[in-house]
Amino acid sequence: MPTAHIEEIRTRYQVTGEGPPLLLLPPAGFDGSLSQRWLNRLWKGFQPLDVLGRSFRLVTYDGRESGESGGRIEPLSWPIFARHAKALLDHLEIESAFLLGGCIGCSVALALGAHFPERCRALLLHWPAGGFRWLNRGRSNFDRHIAFAREHGLASVAERARLSRMFWGDPEAGPWASVLATDDAFAESFVGQDLDQYLEIVAQSRDNLFLDAMPSGATCGQLTSMNVPVFIMPGDDALHATSSAHALRELIPQAKLSPLMPPQQNAATIEQWIYDSTAIRGAPAIAA
């Protein structure tokens, strides 16, 4: 699997197929990887890696601080994740692409639409993350890590990260868990840093990423001025509140909300939604 240093961060990526570029944005956030992310239940059996390469130049990657990619100790934010994705498009010499995000991938897509609209042909947002319980879960994960690091120290954080390799599934391991588990030099530097300064960075990251119950990725002001076509397929659970999809539809001028709720979403209807949204007809749609 190819890797490149994108913004001086080791980045694992894959390009398959031919056609209009389509960038897939990881649904699993800090815990995502090329091998497992699409098993997330939100895809309802849809297999984008198997299907979309028939009609698109399909680009998928492990985002920074996830999977087999690297990371950097700095205050994390949605614009930082968007800048990393944009730099990958630069590396691949892709001027603009369709963006398909699931869950937290929708947040990165929205940040790209807000900060780099010229690189976005359209945003396809499946189960955008947001809502009060999403906010509480995200902030709680960071708070649990802060408490663990303060009590046990950074060496214990690194050891826990090597065992679990994930943050969302094991908050005590922290947002750099996957990097600590795959990069010995990073882990050595991590353990040697100042604990108080590190905890300040973690708290800043928490506040940047989980500010309020609105859909994550862009501010209300950015959403109302977004000049990119946006297509939304809603979720309906604790972390993907249906209200988030409706808020995006109400705020983004060119947004269209699918009427299909999760019970009507399956591999066939998701594929049809993608081809309808992109107006690409390179492969026959599966009959619903």
C-alpha positions in Angstrom: 0.0 0.0 0.0 1.6 3.4 -1.0 2.6 5.9 1.6 3.6 9.5 1.2 4.7 12.2 3.6 1.8 14.7 3.4 2.5 17.8 5.5 5.5 15.8 6.9 3.1 13.2 8.2 3.3 9.6 7.0 0.1 8.9 5.1 -1.2 5.6 3.9 -3.4 5.8 0.8 -4.8 3.9 -2.1 -6.0 4.9 -5.6 -8.1 2.6 -7.7 -10.2 2.8 -10.8 -10.6 5.5 -13.5 -13.0 8.4 -13.9 -13.9 11.5 -12.0 -11.9 11.6 -8.7 -13.8 10.7 -5.6 -12.1 11.0 -2.2 -13.5 8.7 0.6 -13.2 10.2 4.0 -12.9 7.7 7.0 -16.1 7.1 9.0 -14.3 5.8 12.0 -12.2 8.9 12.8 -9.2 8.2 15.0 -9.8 4.5 14.9 -10.2 4.1 11.1 -8.0 2.2 8.8 -8.2 1.1 5.1 -8.8 -2.5 6.1 -11.6 -2.1 8.6 -13.3 1.3 8.3 -16.0 0.2 5.8 -17.2 -2.5 8.2 -18.7 0.3 10.3 -22.4 -0.5 10.6 -23.5 2.8 9.1 -22.7 1.6 5.5 -25.5 -1.0 5.8 -23.6 -3.6 3.7 -22.4 -1.1 1.0 -18.9 -1.8 -0.1 -17.5 1.4 -1.6 -14.0 -0.1 -2.3 -15.6 -2.8 -4.4 -18.2 -0.7 -6.1 -17.0 2.8 -6.8 -13.8 2.0 -8.6 -15.9 0.9 -11.6 -16.9 4.5 -12.2 -14.5 6.8 -10.3 -10.9 7.4 -9.7 -11.3 6.3 -6.1 -9.0 7.7 -3.5 -9.1 6.4 0.1 -6.6 7.0 2.9 -5.9 6.7 6.6 -6.3 10.2 7.9 -3.7 11.6 10.2 -3.8 10.1 13.7 -5.7 7.0 12.4 -5.0 3.6 10.9 -1.4 3.2 9.6 -0.8 6.9 9.1 1.2 9.2 11.3 0.5 12.3 13.3 1.9 15.3 15.1 1.4 16.6 18.6 -0.5 19.8 18.1 -4.0 21.1 18.8 -6.3 19.1 16.5 -9.1 20.8 14.6 -11.4 20.1 11.6 -9.5 22.6 9.5 -6.2 20.7 10.2 -7.8 17.5 9.1 -9.2 19.2 6.0 -5.8 20.7 5.2 -4.2 17.2 5.3 -6.8 15.8 2.9 -6.3 18.8 0.6 -2.5 18.1 0.7 -3.2 14.5 -0.4 -5.1 15.8 -3.4 -2.2 18.1 -4.2 0.2 15.1 -3.9 -2.0 13.2 -6.4 -2.3 16.2 -8.7 -6.1 16.2 -8.3 -7.6 19.6 -8.9 -11.0 18.8 -7.5 -12.9 15.7 -6.4 -16.2 14.5 -5.2 -16.0 13.9 -1.4 -17.9 11.0 0.2 -17.9 11.0 4.0 -19.5 8.8 6.6 -20.0 9.8 10.2 -16.9 11.8 11.3 -15.8 11.8 7.6 -18.7 14.1 7.0 -17.1 16.6 9.4 -13.8 16.5 7.4 -15.8 16.9 4.2 -17.6 20.0 5.6 -14.3 21.5 6.7 -13.0 21.0 3.2 -16.1 22.6 1.7 -15.7 25.6 4.1 -12.0 26.2 3.6 -11.2 24.7 0.2 -14.4 24.9 -1.8 -12.5 25.0 -5.1 -11.3 21.5 -4.5 -14.8 20.1 -4.0 -17.1 19.1 -6.8 -19.8 18.1 -4.3 -20.0 16.8 -0.8 -21.9 13.5 -0.2 -22.6 13.2 3.6 -23.8 9.9 4.9 -24.9 9.9 8.5 -23.3 13.3 9.5 -22.2 13.3 13.2 -23.8 15.7 15.6 -26.3 16.2 18.3 -26.1 16.6 22.1 -25.1 13.0 22.8 -22.4 13.2 20.1 -21.0 16.3 21.8 -21.0 14.6 25.3 -19.4 11.4 24.0 -16.6 13.3 22.2 -15.8 15.6 25.1 -16.0 12.7 27.6 -13.4 10.7 25.5 -10.9 13.6 25.7 -11.7 14.2 29.4 -11.1 10.5 30.2 -7.7 10.6 28.4 -6.7 13.8 30.3 -7.6 12.2 33.6 -5.7 9.0 32.8 -2.6 10.8 31.6 -2.5 13.1 34.6 -2.8 10.2 37.0 -0.6 7.6 35.3 1.8 9.6 33.1 2.7 9.5 29.4 4.7 6.3 29.6 1.5 4.5 30.7 -0.4 6.3 27.9 2.1 5.0 25.3 1.9 1.4 26.7 -1.9 1.4 26.7 -1.9 2.8 23.1 0.4 0.0 22.0 -2.2 -2.6 23.3 -5.4 -1.0 22.0 -4.3 1.1 19.0 -7.5 3.2 19.2 -8.9 6.3 20.9 -12.6 6.2 20.3 -12.8 2.6 21.5 -10.3 3.1 24.3 -10.3 6.8 25.3 -7.6 6.5 27.9 -5.1 5.7 25.1 -5.6 9.2 23.7 -6.0 10.7 20.2 -2.5 9.7 19.1 -3.0 6.0 20.1 -2.6 4.6 16.5 0.6 6.6 15.9 2.0 5.5 19.3 1.3 1.9 18.3 3.0 2.1 14.9 5.9 4.5 15.3 8.6 3.8 17.9 10.3 7.1 17.3 7.1 9.0 17.8 6.4 7.1 21.0 9.8 7.9 22.4 9.3 11.6 21.7 5.8 11.4 23.1 6.9 10.0 26.4 9.6 12.7 26.8 7.4 15.7 26.4 6.2 18.0 29.1 3.0 16.6 30.6 1.3 19.9 31.4 1.9 21.3 28.0 0.6 18.1 26.4 -2.6 18.2 28.5 -3.2 21.8 27.3 -2.9 20.6 23.7 -5.4 17.8 24.4 -7.9 20.2 26.0 -7.6 22.6 23.0 -8.2 19.7 20.7 -11.3 18.7 22.6 -12.7 22.2 22.5 -11.8 22.6 18.8 -13.5 19.4 17.7 -16.4 19.3 20.1 -17.7 22.8 20.6 -21.5 22.4 20.5 -24.2 20.1 19.5 -24.3 21.3 15.9 -23.0 19.0 13.1 -19.2 19.0 13.4 -16.8 20.3 10.8 -17.9 23.9 10.0 -19.5 26.8 11.9 -23.0 28.0 11.2 -21.6 31.0 9.4 -19.4 28.8 7.2 -22.4 26.6 6.4 -24.7 29.4 5.3 -22.0 30.8 2.9 -20.9 27.4 1.5 -20.9 27.5 -2.3 -20.7 23.7 -2.9 -23.4 21.2 -3.8 -24.1 19.1 -0.8 -26.1 15.8 -0.7 -27.1 14.4 2.7 -28.3 10.9 3.7 -29.4 11.1 7.4 -28.6 8.8 10.3 -30.8 8.2 13.3 -28.9 7.2 16.5 -27.1 8.7 19.5 -24.1 9.9 17.6 -25.7 10.7 14.2 -28.8 12.6 15.2 -31.4 13.1 12.4 -31.5 16.7 13.5 -27.9 17.1 12.3 -28.9 16.2 8.8 -31.8 18.6 8.9 -29.7 21.4 10.3 -27.2 21.0 7.4 -30.1 21.0 4.8 -31.5 24.2 6.4 -28.2 26.1 6.5 -26.3 25.1 3.3 -27.7 26.9 0.3 -27.2 24.0 -2.2 -28.0 21.1 0.2 -30.4 18.3 -0.7 -31.6 15.9 1.9 -32.4 12.3 1.0 -35.8 11.2 2.3 -34.4 7.7 3.0 -34.1 7.0 6.7 -31.8 4.1 7.9 -34.5 1.4 7.6 -34.7 2.2 3.9 -30.9 2.5 3.5 -29.0 -0.6 2.2 -26.2 -1.4 -0.3 -28.5 -0.7 -3.3 -30.1 2.5 -2.1 -26.8 4.0 -0.9 -25.2 3.2 -4.3 -28.1 4.7 -6.1 -27.9 7.9 -4.0 -24.2 8.2 -4.8 -24.7 7.9 -8.5 -27.7 10.2 -8.5 -25.8 12.8 -6.4 -22.7 12.8 -8.7 -24.7 12.4 -11.9 -22.2 9.7 -12.9 -23.6 6.8 -14.9 -20.5 4.9 -15.6 -21.8 1.7 -13.9 -25.3 0.4 -13.7 -27.1 1.0 -10.4 -28.1 -2.0 -8.5 -31.8 -2.5 -8.4 -33.3 -1.6 -5.1 
